[in-house]
């Protein structure tokens, strides 16, 4: 079990966001749009069927906004971690890759985790987050598709159990605190839900940057400009030395 890298990723992610505040923009814009759409779709008719339909549409909008925000942030974070300057074309680069199979797999597994939550006392949620933590970076940064992205995420989670558990615990703590803040802000008419959505998107942005950084350091795709304590490859004891090069013409002449 590897326990390196993760603490450094948390600190470096803060520095990365401070140096590249543009990474936050897609999440803020999408969070604001999602809040406005959510307010417009708020049920007011009092009809049971009508309210249920609007709640369903609200849930669909929230899922779409979340997917767009995470995908855009992942594309920009990849550029920033590798020493480049994040741009909006980099944010949309994610959608030029075939990420739909991965999104569908993640959606299916998440639904299954939600259905199992009452039977597992919520443990299925943590299992879902733990094993699928790196699936989106695997799809967008690593170019994996569908089950391949999930398989790589599971492999990383198991091989780097310590950092992954630390990241999952931090996600739960940060998300809980920010949810409380968001709920308290929603009491303010109109502006409250908008500010709450922005707070949520700031949290999503930071967590996504952390996950991308850990994925890059683990998968060996991290650029040379940012060092976050990536683990060194193991040294094989007793490995055979490469054969000596044959003597050149100068050395034969000297002999």
LUMVO-181701 format. One record per residue: residue number from 1; chain; x, y, z of N, C-alpha, C in turn. Coordinates in Angstrom, 2 decimals. Example, Ala and Ser with C-alpha at 12.3 -4.5 7.8 and 13.67 -1.06 7.14 Angstrom:
REM LUMVO-181701
{gudren 1,A,{13.19,-5.69,7.80},{12.30,-4.50,7.80},{13.20,-3.30,7.80}}
{gudren 2,A,{12.85,-2.25,7.08},{13.67,-1.06,7.14},{12.90,0.03,7.87}}
REM end
This chain:
REM LUMVO-181701
{gudren 1,A,{0.86,-1.20,0.00},{0.00,0.00,0.00},{0.88,1.24,0.00}}
{gudren 2,A,{0.74,2.08,-1.02},{1.54,3.29,-1.17},{0.86,4.42,-0.44}}
{gudren 3,A,{1.61,5.18,0.33},{1.01,6.27,1.11},{1.59,7.62,0.74}}
{gudren 4,A,{2.27,7.72,-0.40},{2.89,8.97,-0.78},{1.95,9.88,-1.55}}
{gudren 5,A,{2.43,11.08,-1.82},{1.85,12.03,-2.78},{0.62,12.78,-2.29}}
{gudren 6,A,{-0.40,12.12,-1.74},{-1.68,12.79,-1.52},{-1.59,14.07,-0.68}}
{gudren 7,A,{-0.90,14.08,0.49},{-0.83,15.34,1.25},{-0.25,16.48,0.43}}
{gudren 8,A,{0.78,16.18,-0.37},{1.36,17.20,-1.22},{0.40,17.69,-2.28}}
{gudren 9,A,{-0.46,16.80,-2.77},{-1.43,17.17,-3.78},{-2.41,18.21,-3.25}}
{gudren 10,A,{-2.85,18.06,-2.01},{-3.79,19.01,-1.42},{-3.20,20.41,-1.39}}
{gudren 11,A,{-1.97,20.54,-0.92},{-1.32,21.84,-0.85},{-1.04,22.41,-2.23}}
{gudren 12,A,{-0.50,21.57,-3.12},{-0.18,22.03,-4.46},{-1.44,22.43,-5.23}}
{gudren 13,A,{-2.56,21.79,-4.94},{-3.80,22.14,-5.61},{-4.24,23.56,-5.26}}
{gudren 14,A,{-4.06,23.94,-3.99},{-4.37,25.31,-3.59},{-3.47,26.29,-4.34}}
{gudren 15,A,{-2.17,26.00,-4.38},{-1.24,26.87,-5.08},{-1.57,26.94,-6.56}}
{gudren 16,A,{-1.95,25.80,-7.13},{-2.28,25.74,-8.55},{-3.49,26.61,-8.87}}
{gudren 17,A,{-4.50,26.57,-7.99},{-5.69,27.39,-8.21},{-5.39,28.88,-8.03}}
{gudren 18,A,{-4.50,29.20,-7.08},{-4.13,30.61,-6.87},{-3.38,31.14,-8.09}}
{gudren 19,A,{-2.49,30.31,-8.66},{-1.73,30.72,-9.84},{-2.58,30.70,-11.11}}
{gudren 20,A,{-3.60,29.87,-11.12},{-4.43,29.71,-12.32},{-5.91,29.85,-11.96}}
{gudren 21,A,{-6.35,31.03,-11.56},{-7.75,31.18,-11.13},{-8.75,30.92,-12.25}}
{gudren 22,A,{-8.28,30.92,-13.49},{-9.18,30.67,-14.61},{-9.82,29.28,-14.53}}
{gudren 23,A,{-9.16,28.36,-13.83},{-9.71,27.00,-13.69},{-11.08,27.04,-13.03}}
{gudren 24,A,{-11.31,28.03,-12.18},{-12.56,28.11,-11.43},{-13.71,28.60,-12.30}}
{gudren 25,A,{-13.40,29.31,-13.39},{-14.44,29.99,-14.17},{-15.51,29.04,-14.71}}
{gudren 26,A,{-15.15,27.92,-15.38},{-16.21,27.05,-15.90},{-17.18,26.58,-14.82}}
{gudren 27,A,{-16.64,26.20,-13.65},{-17.50,25.76,-12.57},{-18.40,26.86,-12.06}}
{gudren 28,A,{-17.85,28.08,-11.96},{-18.67,29.21,-11.50},{-19.79,29.53,-12.48}}
{gudren 29,A,{-19.43,29.56,-13.76},{-20.45,29.86,-14.78},{-21.53,28.80,-14.79}}
{gudren 30,A,{-21.10,27.54,-14.79},{-22.07,26.45,-14.82},{-22.88,26.38,-13.54}}
{gudren 31,A,{-22.22,26.69,-12.41},{-22.95,26.72,-11.15},{-24.03,27.79,-11.14}}
{gudren 32,A,{-23.69,28.97,-11.68},{-24.68,30.03,-11.76},{-25.83,29.68,-12.69}}
{gudren 33,A,{-25.49,29.10,-13.85},{-26.54,28.69,-14.79},{-27.43,27.62,-14.16}}
{gudren 34,A,{-26.80,26.66,-13.47},{-27.59,25.61,-12.82},{-28.51,26.16,-11.75}}
{gudren 35,A,{-28.03,27.15,-10.99},{-28.86,27.75,-9.94},{-30.05,28.49,-10.54}}
{gudren 36,A,{-29.81,29.21,-11.62},{-30.91,29.95,-12.27},{-31.94,28.98,-12.83}}
{gudren 37,A,{-31.46,27.94,-13.52},{-32.38,26.95,-14.08},{-33.15,26.23,-12.97}}
{gudren 38,A,{-32.44,25.94,-11.87},{-33.11,25.27,-10.76},{-34.21,26.14,-10.15}}
{gudren 39,A,{-33.94,27.45,-10.06},{-34.95,28.36,-9.51},{-36.15,28.47,-10.45}}
{gudren 40,A,{-35.88,28.49,-11.76},{-36.97,28.58,-12.73},{-37.81,27.31,-12.76}}
{gudren 41,A,{-37.18,26.18,-12.43},{-37.88,24.89,-12.47},{-38.48,24.51,-11.13}}
{gudren 42,A,{-38.38,25.40,-10.15},{-38.93,25.09,-8.83},{-40.45,24.90,-8.92}}
{gudren 43,A,{-40.97,23.76,-8.41},{-42.42,23.49,-8.50},{-43.23,24.55,-7.75}}
{gudren 44,A,{-44.28,25.03,-8.42},{-45.16,26.03,-7.79},{-46.64,25.70,-7.99}}
{gudren 45,A,{-46.93,24.70,-8.79},{-48.32,24.43,-9.14},{-49.10,23.75,-8.03}}
{gudren 46,A,{-48.44,22.97,-7.20},{-49.13,22.22,-6.17},{-49.66,20.89,-6.66}}
{gudren 47,A,{-49.54,20.63,-7.97},{-49.96,19.35,-8.54},{-48.89,18.30,-8.28}}
{gudren 48,A,{-49.31,17.14,-7.80},{-48.35,16.10,-7.46},{-47.58,15.63,-8.68}}
{gudren 49,A,{-48.29,15.38,-9.78},{-47.63,14.92,-11.00},{-46.72,16.00,-11.58}}
{gudren 50,A,{-47.23,17.24,-11.61},{-46.44,18.33,-12.15},{-45.19,18.60,-11.33}}
{gudren 51,A,{-45.31,18.58,-10.01},{-44.17,18.79,-9.14},{-43.14,17.67,-9.30}}
{gudren 52,A,{-43.60,16.44,-9.42},{-42.69,15.30,-9.58},{-41.91,15.42,-10.89}}
{gudren 53,A,{-42.58,15.86,-11.94},{-41.90,16.02,-13.23},{-40.84,17.11,-13.15}}
{gudren 54,A,{-41.19,18.24,-12.52},{-40.22,19.33,-12.40},{-39.03,18.93,-11.53}}
{gudren 55,A,{-39.27,18.14,-10.47},{-38.17,17.65,-9.65},{-37.25,16.76,-10.47}}
{gudren 56,A,{-37.85,15.95,-11.33},{-37.05,15.08,-12.20},{-36.19,15.91,-13.14}}
{gudren 57,A,{-36.79,16.95,-13.74},{-36.03,17.81,-14.65},{-34.92,18.52,-13.89}}
{gudren 58,A,{-35.20,18.97,-12.67},{-34.17,19.60,-11.84},{-32.99,18.65,-11.61}}
{gudren 59,A,{-33.31,17.39,-11.31},{-32.25,16.41,-11.07},{-31.41,16.18,-12.32}}
{gudren 60,A,{-32.07,16.13,-13.48},{-31.34,15.96,-14.75},{-30.42,17.15,-14.99}}
{gudren 61,A,{-30.93,18.35,-14.75},{-30.11,19.56,-14.94},{-28.91,19.55,-14.00}}
{gudren 62,A,{-29.11,19.15,-12.75},{-28.00,19.09,-11.80},{-26.93,18.10,-12.26}}
{gudren 63,A,{-27.36,16.95,-12.77},{-26.40,15.94,-13.25},{-25.61,16.48,-14.44}}
{gudren 64,A,{-26.31,17.12,-15.38},{-25.64,17.67,-16.56},{-24.63,18.74,-16.16}}
{gudren 65,A,{-25.03,19.63,-15.25},{-24.13,20.69,-14.79},{-22.91,20.09,-14.10}}
{gudren 66,A,{-23.13,19.07,-13.27},{-22.02,18.44,-12.57},{-21.04,17.79,-13.54}}
{gudren 67,A,{-21.55,17.09,-14.55},{-20.69,16.43,-15.53},{-19.89,17.46,-16.32}}
{gudren 68,A,{-20.56,18.53,-16.76},{-19.87,19.58,-17.51},{-18.78,20.24,-16.66}}
{gudren 69,A,{-19.10,20.53,-15.40},{-18.14,21.20,-14.53},{-16.91,20.33,-14.28}}
{gudren 70,A,{-17.13,19.07,-13.95},{-16.01,18.17,-13.66},{-15.17,17.94,-14.91}}
{gudren 71,A,{-15.82,17.74,-16.06},{-15.08,17.50,-17.30},{-14.24,18.71,-17.70}}
{gudren 72,A,{-14.83,19.91,-17.65},{-14.09,21.12,-18.00},{-12.92,21.35,-17.04}}
{gudren 73,A,{-13.18,21.18,-15.75},{-12.13,21.39,-14.76},{-11.01,20.36,-14.92}}
{gudren 74,A,{-11.37,19.13,-15.24},{-10.35,18.09,-15.45},{-9.44,18.44,-16.61}}
{gudren 75,A,{-10.02,18.92,-17.73},{-9.19,19.30,-18.87},{-8.25,20.45,-18.55}}
{gudren 76,A,{-8.73,21.46,-17.83},{-7.89,22.61,-17.49},{-6.86,22.24,-16.43}}
{gudren 77,A,{-7.25,21.40,-15.46},{-6.31,20.99,-14.42},{-5.17,20.17,-15.00}}
{gudren 78,A,{-5.46,19.35,-16.00},{-4.41,18.57,-16.66},{-3.34,19.49,-17.24}}
{gudren 79,A,{-3.77,20.55,-17.91},{-2.83,21.50,-18.49},{-2.02,22.20,-17.40}}
{gudren 80,A,{-2.69,22.63,-16.34},{-2.02,23.37,-15.26},{-1.01,22.49,-14.54}}
{gudren 81,A,{-1.38,21.24,-14.24},{-0.45,20.34,-13.54},{0.80,20.08,-14.36}}
{gudren 82,A,{0.69,20.15,-15.68},{1.84,19.91,-16.54},{2.57,21.18,-16.94}}
{gudren 83,A,{2.31,22.26,-16.19},{3.08,23.49,-16.37},{2.57,24.42,-17.44}}
{gudren 84,A,{1.43,24.08,-18.09},{0.89,24.95,-19.11},{-0.04,25.99,-18.53}}
{gudren 85,A,{-0.59,26.82,-19.41},{-1.55,27.83,-19.01},{-2.95,27.35,-19.37}}
{gudren 86,A,{-3.80,27.11,-18.38},{-5.15,26.61,-18.67},{-5.93,27.60,-19.52}}
{gudren 87,A,{-6.68,27.07,-20.46},{-7.49,27.90,-21.34},{-8.86,27.26,-21.49}}
{gudren 88,A,{-9.79,28.04,-22.00},{-11.13,27.49,-22.20},{-11.16,26.42,-23.29}}
{gudren 89,A,{-10.35,26.53,-24.36},{-10.28,25.40,-25.29},{-9.80,24.12,-24.61}}
{gudren 90,A,{-8.90,24.26,-23.63},{-8.46,23.08,-22.89},{-9.61,22.49,-22.08}}
{gudren 91,A,{-10.50,23.37,-21.60},{-11.65,22.88,-20.84},{-12.56,22.05,-21.73}}
{gudren 92,A,{-12.76,22.49,-22.95},{-13.67,21.77,-23.85},{-12.99,20.61,-24.55}}
{gudren 93,A,{-11.67,20.50,-24.40},{-10.95,19.38,-25.00},{-11.51,18.05,-24.53}}
{gudren 94,A,{-12.02,18.04,-23.29},{-12.56,16.81,-22.73},{-13.67,16.23,-23.59}}
{gudren 95,A,{-14.46,17.12,-24.20},{-15.61,16.66,-24.96},{-15.26,16.26,-26.38}}
{gudren 96,A,{-13.99,16.46,-26.77},{-13.55,15.95,-28.05},{-13.14,14.50,-27.95}}
{gudren 97,A,{-13.08,14.00,-26.72},{-12.79,12.59,-26.50},{-14.09,11.86,-26.23}}
{gudren 98,A,{-14.06,10.58,-26.49},{-15.29,9.80,-26.35},{-15.47,9.41,-24.88}}
{gudren 99,A,{-16.03,10.36,-24.10},{-16.20,10.13,-22.66},{-17.60,9.61,-22.32}}
{gudren 100,A,{-18.48,9.56,-23.33},{-19.85,9.13,-23.05},{-19.92,7.72,-22.44}}
{gudren 101,A,{-19.17,6.72,-22.96},{-19.24,5.39,-22.33},{-18.85,5.43,-20.85}}
{gudren 102,A,{-17.84,6.22,-20.51},{-17.42,6.33,-19.12},{-18.51,6.99,-18.28}}
{gudren 103,A,{-19.11,8.04,-18.82},{-20.18,8.74,-18.10},{-21.34,7.78,-17.83}}
{gudren 104,A,{-21.70,6.97,-18.82},{-22.81,6.03,-18.66},{-22.49,4.98,-17.60}}
{gudren 105,A,{-21.24,4.48,-17.60},{-20.84,3.50,-16.60},{-20.89,4.11,-15.20}}
{gudren 106,A,{-20.36,5.32,-15.07},{-20.36,5.99,-13.76},{-21.79,6.24,-13.29}}
{gudren 107,A,{-22.65,6.64,-14.22},{-24.05,6.89,-13.86},{-24.71,5.60,-13.37}}
{gudren 108,A,{-24.48,4.50,-14.08},{-25.08,3.22,-13.69},{-24.61,2.75,-12.33}}
{gudren 109,A,{-23.30,2.86,-12.10},{-22.74,2.42,-10.82},{-23.25,3.31,-9.68}}
{gudren 110,A,{-23.36,4.60,-9.95},{-23.84,5.53,-8.93},{-25.30,5.24,-8.56}}
{gudren 111,A,{-26.11,4.91,-9.57},{-27.50,4.56,-9.29},{-27.57,3.29,-8.44}}
{gudren 112,A,{-26.72,2.32,-8.79},{-26.69,1.08,-8.00},{-26.27,1.36,-6.56}}
{gudren 113,A,{-25.29,2.25,-6.38},{-24.85,2.60,-5.03},{-25.96,3.27,-4.24}}
{gudren 114,A,{-26.74,4.13,-4.93},{-27.86,4.80,-4.26},{-28.94,3.80,-3.84}}
{gudren 115,A,{-29.21,2.81,-4.70},{-30.22,1.82,-4.37},{-29.79,0.92,-3.22}}
{gudren 116,A,{-28.48,0.68,-3.13},{-27.96,-0.19,-2.07},{-27.71,0.56,-0.76}}
{gudren 117,A,{-27.74,1.89,-0.81},{-27.43,2.69,0.37},{-28.27,2.33,1.59}}
{gudren 118,A,{-29.61,2.16,1.46},{-30.39,1.81,2.65},{-30.01,0.46,3.25}}
{gudren 119,A,{-29.59,-0.48,2.39},{-29.22,-1.81,2.87},{-27.82,-1.86,3.45}}
{gudren 120,A,{-26.96,-0.92,3.05},{-25.57,-0.92,3.50},{-25.26,0.21,4.46}}
{gudren 121,A,{-26.31,0.92,4.92},{-26.14,2.05,5.84},{-25.24,3.14,5.24}}
{gudren 122,A,{-25.36,3.32,3.95},{-24.59,4.36,3.27},{-23.20,3.94,2.85}}
{gudren 123,A,{-22.78,2.72,3.20},{-21.43,2.28,2.86},{-21.22,2.20,1.35}}
{gudren 124,A,{-22.27,1.91,0.60},{-22.14,1.79,-0.85},{-21.69,3.11,-1.48}}
{gudren 125,A,{-22.07,4.25,-0.87},{-21.62,5.54,-1.39},{-20.10,5.67,-1.30}}
{gudren 126,A,{-19.54,5.28,-0.15},{-18.10,5.39,0.04},{-17.35,4.42,-0.87}}
{gudren 127,A,{-17.91,3.23,-1.07},{-17.28,2.26,-1.98},{-17.29,2.81,-3.40}}
{gudren 128,A,{-18.41,3.43,-3.77},{-18.53,4.02,-5.10},{-17.47,5.10,-5.30}}
{gudren 129,A,{-17.36,6.02,-4.36},{-16.38,7.10,-4.47},{-14.96,6.55,-4.48}}
{gudren 130,A,{-14.69,5.58,-3.61},{-13.33,5.06,-3.48},{-12.85,4.43,-4.78}}
{gudren 131,A,{-13.65,3.57,-5.37},{-13.19,2.82,-6.54},{-13.31,3.61,-7.84}}
{gudren 132,A,{-14.21,4.60,-7.90},{-14.39,5.35,-9.14},{-13.79,6.75,-9.07}}
{gudren 133,A,{-12.95,6.99,-8.08},{-12.39,8.32,-7.87},{-11.62,8.82,-9.09}}
{gudren 134,A,{-10.88,7.94,-9.74},{-9.99,8.34,-10.84},{-10.58,8.04,-12.21}}
{gudren 135,A,{-11.85,7.66,-12.28},{-12.43,7.24,-13.57},{-12.51,8.40,-14.56}}
{gudren 136,A,{-12.94,9.58,-14.10},{-13.06,10.71,-15.02},{-11.70,11.17,-15.53}}
{gudren 137,A,{-10.66,11.34,-14.68},{-9.34,11.64,-15.23},{-8.82,10.55,-16.15}}
{gudren 138,A,{-9.11,9.29,-15.83},{-8.67,8.21,-16.70},{-9.29,8.33,-18.08}}
{gudren 139,A,{-10.53,8.80,-18.14},{-11.21,8.96,-19.42},{-10.71,10.19,-20.18}}
{gudren 140,A,{-10.59,11.32,-19.48},{-10.28,12.58,-20.15},{-8.77,12.76,-20.34}}
{gudren 141,A,{-8.01,12.49,-19.31},{-6.55,12.67,-19.39},{-5.89,11.43,-19.99}}
{gudren 142,A,{-6.30,10.25,-19.52},{-5.67,9.02,-19.98},{-6.25,8.44,-21.25}}
{gudren 143,A,{-7.39,8.97,-21.71},{-7.97,8.48,-22.95},{-8.61,7.11,-22.84}}
{gudren 144,A,{-8.95,6.66,-21.62},{-9.61,5.37,-21.45},{-11.09,5.50,-21.78}}
{gudren 145,A,{-11.70,4.39,-22.13},{-13.12,4.41,-22.49},{-13.90,3.44,-21.64}}
{gudren 146,A,{-15.03,3.91,-21.10},{-15.97,3.04,-20.42},{-15.36,2.21,-19.31}}
{gudren 147,A,{-15.46,0.89,-19.47},{-14.98,-0.05,-18.47},{-13.48,0.09,-18.26}}
{gudren 148,A,{-12.73,0.45,-19.31},{-11.28,0.62,-19.17},{-10.95,1.72,-18.17}}
{gudren 149,A,{-11.69,2.82,-18.22},{-11.46,3.91,-17.27},{-11.79,3.46,-15.85}}
{gudren 150,A,{-12.88,2.71,-15.70},{-13.25,2.20,-14.38},{-12.20,1.22,-13.87}}
{gudren 151,A,{-11.72,0.36,-14.75},{-10.71,-0.63,-14.35},{-9.43,0.05,-13.89}}
{gudren 152,A,{-9.00,1.09,-14.62},{-7.78,1.80,-14.22},{-8.00,2.51,-12.88}}
{gudren 153,A,{-9.19,3.08,-12.69},{-9.49,3.74,-11.42},{-9.42,2.75,-10.26}}
{gudren 154,A,{-9.97,1.58,-10.45},{-9.94,0.55,-9.39},{-8.50,0.13,-9.11}}
{gudren 155,A,{-7.70,-0.06,-10.16},{-6.30,-0.46,-9.98},{-5.52,0.59,-9.17}}
{gudren 156,A,{-5.74,1.87,-9.50},{-5.04,2.93,-8.77},{-5.50,2.99,-7.32}}
{gudren 157,A,{-6.81,2.87,-7.11},{-7.34,2.95,-5.75},{-6.78,1.83,-4.87}}
{gudren 158,A,{-6.64,0.63,-5.44},{-6.12,-0.49,-4.66},{-4.61,-0.40,-4.45}}
{gudren 159,A,{-3.89,0.06,-5.46},{-2.44,0.13,-5.34},{-1.99,1.31,-4.49}}
{gudren 160,A,{-2.82,2.34,-4.40},{-2.50,3.53,-3.60},{-3.64,3.78,-2.61}}
{gudren 161,A,{-3.87,2.78,-1.78},{-5.00,2.80,-0.88},{-4.92,3.95,0.13}}
{gudren 162,A,{-3.72,4.20,0.66},{-3.54,5.26,1.65},{-3.93,6.63,1.13}}
{gudren 163,A,{-3.32,7.10,0.01},{-3.71,8.40,-0.54},{-5.17,8.46,-0.96}}
{gudren 164,A,{-5.69,7.35,-1.49},{-7.08,7.36,-1.94},{-8.04,7.51,-0.77}}
{gudren 165,A,{-7.78,6.79,0.33},{-8.61,6.92,1.52},{-8.55,8.34,2.06}}
{gudren 166,A,{-7.35,8.92,2.04},{-7.18,10.30,2.52},{-7.99,11.27,1.67}}
{gudren 167,A,{-7.95,11.09,0.35},{-8.69,11.97,-0.55},{-10.18,11.81,-0.35}}
{gudren 168,A,{-10.66,10.57,-0.24},{-12.09,10.32,-0.03},{-12.55,10.96,1.28}}
{gudren 169,A,{-11.76,10.79,2.35},{-12.12,11.38,3.64},{-12.18,12.90,3.53}}
{gudren 170,A,{-11.20,13.49,2.83},{-11.20,14.95,2.66},{-12.40,15.41,1.85}}
{gudren 171,A,{-12.77,14.63,0.81},{-13.94,14.98,0.00},{-15.20,15.00,0.87}}
{gudren 172,A,{-15.34,13.97,1.71},{-16.53,13.88,2.57},{-16.58,15.06,3.54}}
{gudren 173,A,{-15.44,15.38,4.16},{-15.41,16.47,5.14},{-15.68,17.82,4.47}}
{gudren 174,A,{-14.96,18.08,3.37},{-15.12,19.36,2.68},{-16.54,19.51,2.15}}
{gudren 175,A,{-17.07,18.44,1.54},{-18.41,18.50,0.98},{-19.46,18.72,2.07}}
{gudren 176,A,{-19.27,18.08,3.23},{-20.22,18.25,4.32},{-20.22,19.69,4.82}}
{gudren 177,A,{-19.04,20.25,5.03},{-18.93,21.62,5.52},{-19.55,22.59,4.52}}
{gudren 178,A,{-19.21,22.41,3.23},{-19.72,23.31,2.21},{-21.23,23.15,2.01}}
{gudren 179,A,{-21.74,21.95,2.22},{-23.19,21.74,2.12},{-23.92,22.51,3.21}}
{gudren 180,A,{-23.35,22.50,4.42},{-23.95,23.26,5.52},{-23.93,24.75,5.19}}
{gudren 181,A,{-22.80,25.23,4.65},{-22.71,26.64,4.27},{-23.73,26.97,3.18}}
{gudren 182,A,{-23.83,26.07,2.19},{-24.76,26.29,1.09},{-26.20,26.33,1.58}}
{gudren 183,A,{-26.56,25.42,2.48},{-27.93,25.39,3.01},{-28.26,26.65,3.79}}
{gudren 184,A,{-27.29,27.15,4.53},{-27.53,28.39,5.29},{-27.70,29.58,4.36}}
{gudren 185,A,{-27.02,29.55,3.21},{-27.13,30.66,2.26},{-28.44,30.63,1.48}}
{gudren 186,A,{-29.00,29.42,1.31},{-30.22,29.29,0.51},{-31.42,29.98,1.14}}
{gudren 187,A,{-31.33,30.34,2.42},{-32.44,31.02,3.08},{-32.63,32.43,2.54}}
{gudren 188,A,{-31.56,32.99,1.94},{-31.66,34.33,1.38},{-32.36,34.25,0.02}}
{gudren 189,A,{-33.40,35.05,-0.20},{-34.15,34.97,-1.46},{-33.26,35.25,-2.67}}
{gudren 190,A,{-33.43,34.46,-3.71},{-32.78,34.56,-5.01},{-31.26,34.51,-4.93}}
{gudren 191,A,{-30.64,35.51,-4.29},{-29.18,35.55,-4.25},{-28.62,34.38,-3.46}}
{gudren 192,A,{-29.37,33.90,-2.45},{-28.89,32.80,-1.62},{-28.60,31.54,-2.41}}
{gudren 193,A,{-29.58,31.03,-3.18},{-29.31,29.83,-3.98},{-28.18,30.02,-4.98}}
{gudren 194,A,{-28.06,31.22,-5.54},{-26.99,31.49,-6.50},{-25.63,31.41,-5.83}}
{gudren 195,A,{-25.50,32.05,-4.66},{-24.23,32.01,-3.92},{-23.94,30.59,-3.45}}
{gudren 196,A,{-24.98,29.89,-3.03},{-24.80,28.51,-2.58},{-24.28,27.63,-3.70}}
{gudren 197,A,{-24.82,27.82,-4.91},{-24.35,27.04,-6.06},{-22.89,27.36,-6.37}}
{gudren 198,A,{-22.50,28.62,-6.23},{-21.11,29.01,-6.47},{-20.18,28.35,-5.44}}
{gudren 199,A,{-20.61,28.33,-4.18},{-19.82,27.67,-3.14},{-19.63,26.18,-3.46}}
{gudren 200,A,{-20.70,25.55,-3.90},{-20.62,24.13,-4.26},{-19.64,23.92,-5.41}}
{gudren 201,A,{-19.71,24.79,-6.43},{-18.83,24.63,-7.58},{-17.37,24.91,-7.22}}
{gudren 202,A,{-17.12,25.83,-6.31},{-15.75,26.04,-5.84},{-15.21,24.77,-5.18}}
{gudren 203,A,{-16.06,24.13,-4.41},{-15.66,22.88,-3.77},{-15.39,21.80,-4.81}}
{gudren 204,A,{-16.29,21.68,-5.79},{-16.11,20.68,-6.84},{-14.82,20.94,-7.62}}
{gudren 205,A,{-14.52,22.21,-7.89},{-13.31,22.55,-8.63},{-12.06,22.12,-7.88}}
{gudren 206,A,{-12.00,22.47,-6.60},{-10.81,22.12,-5.80},{-10.64,20.61,-5.72}}
{gudren 207,A,{-11.72,19.90,-5.43},{-11.64,18.44,-5.30},{-11.20,17.81,-6.62}}
{gudren 208,A,{-11.71,18.34,-7.73},{-11.34,17.80,-9.05},{-9.87,18.01,-9.33}}
{gudren 209,A,{-9.35,19.19,-9.00},{-7.92,19.46,-9.19},{-7.07,18.50,-8.37}}
{gudren 210,A,{-7.50,18.23,-7.14},{-6.78,17.27,-6.29},{-6.75,15.89,-6.93}}
{gudren 211,A,{-7.91,15.44,-7.41},{-8.00,14.10,-7.99},{-7.16,13.99,-9.26}}
{gudren 212,A,{-7.19,15.02,-10.10},{-6.39,15.02,-11.32},{-4.90,14.99,-10.98}}
{gudren 213,A,{-4.50,15.78,-9.98},{-3.09,15.78,-9.58},{-2.63,14.42,-9.09}}
{gudren 214,A,{-3.44,13.77,-8.29},{-3.09,12.44,-7.80},{-3.06,11.43,-8.94}}
{gudren 215,A,{-4.00,11.55,-9.86},{-4.02,10.63,-11.01},{-2.76,10.79,-11.86}}
{gudren 216,A,{-2.37,12.05,-12.13},{-1.18,12.29,-12.94},{0.08,11.77,-12.27}}
{gudren 217,A,{0.21,12.01,-10.97},{1.40,11.55,-10.26},{1.47,10.04,-10.19}}
{gudren 218,A,{0.31,9.39,-10.19},{0.26,7.94,-10.07},{0.45,7.26,-11.41}}
{gudren 219,A,{-0.14,7.81,-12.46},{-0.10,7.16,-13.77},{1.15,7.47,-14.56}}
{gudren 220,A,{1.99,8.36,-14.04},{3.23,8.69,-14.74},{3.04,9.70,-15.86}}
{gudren 221,A,{1.89,10.38,-15.92},{1.64,11.36,-16.98},{1.92,12.78,-16.53}}
{gudren 222,A,{2.41,12.95,-15.31},{2.64,14.29,-14.77},{3.82,14.95,-15.45}}
{gudren 223,A,{3.66,16.22,-15.78},{4.72,16.98,-16.42},{5.85,17.30,-15.48}}
{gudren 224,A,{6.99,17.72,-16.00},{8.17,17.96,-15.17},{8.13,19.24,-14.38}}
{gudren 225,A,{7.19,20.15,-14.68},{7.21,21.47,-14.05},{6.58,21.48,-12.67}}
{gudren 226,A,{5.80,20.46,-12.32},{5.14,20.42,-11.03},{5.52,19.14,-10.32}}
{gudren 227,A,{6.13,19.25,-9.16},{6.53,18.08,-8.39},{5.69,17.99,-7.14}}
{gudren 228,A,{4.97,16.90,-6.98},{4.09,16.76,-5.83},{4.41,15.50,-5.05}}
{gudren 229,A,{5.64,15.09,-5.10},{6.03,13.95,-4.30},{5.61,12.62,-4.87}}
{gudren 230,A,{5.59,12.49,-6.19},{5.19,11.23,-6.79},{6.15,10.13,-6.36}}
{gudren 231,A,{5.61,8.96,-6.13},{6.41,7.85,-5.66},{7.40,7.41,-6.72}}
{gudren 232,A,{8.61,7.08,-6.30},{9.62,6.59,-7.23},{9.34,5.13,-7.56}}
{gudren 233,A,{9.73,4.69,-8.77},{9.52,3.29,-9.10},{10.35,2.40,-8.21}}
{gudren 234,A,{9.88,1.21,-7.87},{10.63,0.33,-6.99},{11.93,-0.12,-7.63}}
{gudren 235,A,{12.94,-0.28,-6.78},{14.24,-0.75,-7.24},{14.28,-2.27,-7.14}}
{gudren 236,A,{14.56,-2.93,-8.25},{14.62,-4.38,-8.27},{15.99,-4.86,-7.80}}
{gudren 237,A,{15.96,-5.58,-6.68},{17.21,-6.07,-6.12},{17.70,-7.24,-6.97}}
{gudren 238,A,{18.97,-7.19,-7.30},{19.54,-8.30,-8.06},{19.22,-8.25,-9.54}}
{gudren 239,A,{18.76,-7.09,-10.02},{18.45,-6.99,-11.44},{19.73,-7.05,-12.24}}
{gudren 240,A,{19.65,-7.67,-13.39},{20.85,-7.84,-14.21},{21.31,-6.51,-14.77}}
{gudren 241,A,{22.62,-6.32,-14.79},{23.17,-5.09,-15.34},{23.13,-5.16,-16.85}}
{gudren 242,A,{22.97,-4.03,-17.52},{23.01,-4.05,-18.98},{24.39,-4.44,-19.46}}
{gudren 243,A,{24.49,-5.13,-20.57},{25.81,-5.57,-21.05},{26.69,-4.38,-21.37}}
{gudren 244,A,{28.01,-4.56,-21.11},{28.95,-3.49,-21.42},{29.02,-3.27,-22.92}}
{gudren 245,A,{29.20,-2.02,-23.28},{29.31,-1.68,-24.71},{30.62,-2.22,-25.24}}
{gudren 246,A,{30.62,-2.70,-26.48},{31.87,-3.19,-27.07},{32.89,-2.06,-27.22}}
{gudren 247,A,{34.15,-2.37,-27.11},{35.18,-1.31,-27.22},{35.13,-0.63,-28.57}}
{gudren 248,A,{35.32,0.67,-28.56},{35.30,1.44,-29.80},{36.63,1.35,-30.50}}
{gudren 249,A,{36.69,1.96,-31.66},{37.94,1.91,-32.44},{39.09,2.59,-31.73}}
{gudren 250,A,{38.81,3.68,-30.95},{39.91,4.38,-30.27},{40.54,3.49,-29.23}}
{gudren 251,A,{39.69,2.75,-28.45},{40.25,1.91,-27.41},{41.04,0.76,-27.99}}
{gudren 252,A,{40.62,0.23,-29.16},{41.39,-0.86,-29.78},{42.74,-0.35,-30.28}}
{gudren 253,A,{42.72,0.91,-30.75},{43.96,1.48,-31.22},{44.95,1.68,-30.11}}
{gudren 254,A,{44.41,2.11,-28.92},{45.29,2.32,-27.78},{45.87,1.02,-27.31}}
{gudren 255,A,{45.06,-0.11,-27.42},{45.58,-1.40,-26.99},{46.66,-1.85,-27.92}}
REM end
